[in-house]
Amino acid sequence: MATKEPKQEGVAVPTVVVSVIVVFVAGLLIGKFTMGSRQKSCKNKQCPAQIVRYRIYPRATNPSLGPQDAKVTIIEVSDLTCPKCGAMAKRLVALQKKFSKDVRLVFTGYPDKPNVQLGAVAVLAAKQQHKFWKFHDVLFSGSTRLGQADLIRYASQAGLNIAKFKQDLKDPRLNRLVTFDRRLTARFGIHKMPSVFINGRYVSGDVAMAQLEKVVKEELASADKMLASLKKQGRLRNGRAGVQVYRELLRDARTSLGSGPVKTNRRPKRPQEDSKAVYRIPIEGKPWKGAKNALVTIVESSDFQCPFSRRVEPTITQVMKAYKGKVKVVWHNNPLPFHRNAMIAAEAAWEAFKQKGNDGFWKFHAELYANQAKLRGDPKAFLKETAKKLGLNMAHFNKALEEHVHKHLLQAQGQVARTFAATGTPTFFINGRKLRGARPFQFFKSLIDEEAAKAEKTIKTGKSTLASYYATIMKTAATRVKYLPGSLPVRRRVVDPTVVYKIPIEGKPWKGAQNALITIVESSDFQCPFCMKVEPTIDQIMKAYQGKVKVVWHNNPLPFHRNSMIAAEAAWEAFKQKGNKGFWQFHHELYANQAKLGVGPRAFLEETAKKLGLNMARFNKALDTHSHRAELEQQRKLSNLLGARGTPGFFINGKLFVGARPFASFKRKIDEELANAKKMLSQAGGVAHLYAFLMKNAKPQAVYRSQGEPARMPLIRHHGPLHLRRVRPSSVIK
């Protein structure tokens, strides 16, 4: 193969004698100066050879041979016209067969010429028919011609369906995948053929079988050590051991091949969640199927518009069949925000549940997944058609969809899922233990068997009955995500949301009940888009908790919102002139016309003041002399002191609650504080004195979480197939 090759870090084939002599002499000269220091640094002990790895991952679209979760992954990068690649390919297939249970072989082409591009597409076309390795063997049996007629002949020899093969050769998707392979291998710096990576270790050139076998054995030993370490730390994931080992080995790997010195690409470690943690997921009042009293309860946190949630349904059916009488499956809604119609689909299914119980829900559930494509666009017609088909009361059904009767309940379920970092779908809680993604049956089996054994042991010892087993384990279950000690670095200080902070309410605008069980102090800014966005939620709270809630306004005009201070001054003057009514009217006008605060808002503020009947002489004087600025600045500084640096921030009975959260989040917090307030009433001397009682021992400044706690709950997303990434090798196995 006549390709111009750049300098590599290692040479895989014998060089000319002159080069050997030059290198030998240079080595003697360098060794004279370096040997002493090297021996000194190793303290007269033999220095172990450092294994250098490269961050290269297999892609799901690449053909592979062997178990997906193997301890050793070999990535073969081959040119289809290269004779040495053919010889190496045969050795690698033989090597995989020898270590069939522990080694996975992944093939990726190196299409650097037009005819090789077509050959690489043909490889993927053969994979489409599950006959890649037969086609692979034919290609590397001495064939170097890759014209279309040649490829069709090879396909015929490999027993492929020729009509489908011809069609797939023109498939633009397969051509794109091949182009993607070419770009990535070029960026990675792979030019020498064949190139092989064994658990990220770079093997270049025509390497003998004995040497390949030696490296595989070394990697199997490394994998076993890593597995033991992960198991000891409690970080070993069920059914993902091999993938986890591969990722751990490549954590500090290099990111591309090159001729010069290369720096390792050290990424911060991902927070490690405790795989044995049991989470408190309520199941009361939710749709279920299977055994009423079960050894294992599987809570499925899912979304009707998610393709992965649909894909896992046959696996759930398989689980129900394999563990008949031992398993109960409970549905928990988690309609993801970026699935536009997931919420309305969930509302429809929930109404079916309310009308016809479990049977109605699971029938509606089956229809939604069987016709998932119909949820795109405007799915109301399809949902109504399904409701009629299942014999639901259409008046009740239409009302539920039009008035969003169940939306708040479903949002609350989604919030519970997010509390436990189940931010993607599907996520399963098997007796409270988390299993993410549309996993194959064996992943479920491993965890179910473990939990069933625990349940049987607990019931046998009399610590629980079968009927009460789930309730028993929920008593001690975690109420938030658990991470392994030291695995989650604290990135920033976070205000403790469980502490009561001293924030006065006297002389500030308020609305709601004068004497309330819940006082919400809103620290906000008139130019903040999130503050505007949360206003309908505040109105919803006032309506839902009428007579129990009081909302107090506290100014926090942020410095980078240029006109937020003058807007706050104008609203405060309206408060001084016309009290609460004047303030909330001005407040409403400011948020309804927030865009007018952008540039030169003075005219808009004066126009609003006139509209509300304010004394214009006093109003203009307040804005010209900034008579309220000192008071507003003091309020802003207090917000910062108490940890509410951004807007909106809320102090719910003195406890900080940050951000423009949905109603369900506020509801959970308010309900919690309502229960606390009722317990304190007699101690406080009645509801009229409750807030003053809370403020007596309140903290005058922010209290931060201890360094051992997480700064914030990280988003743990689902990870699809591993990708071929750029990698940077330094040791070459010859």
Order of alpha helices (4+ residues) and beta strands (2+ residues): alpha-beta-beta-alpha-beta-alpha-alpha-alpha-alpha-alpha-beta-beta-alpha-alpha-beta-beta-alpha-alpha-beta-alpha-alpha-alpha-alpha-beta-beta-alpha-alpha-beta-beta-alpha-beta-alpha-alpha-alpha-alpha-beta-beta-alpha-alpha-beta
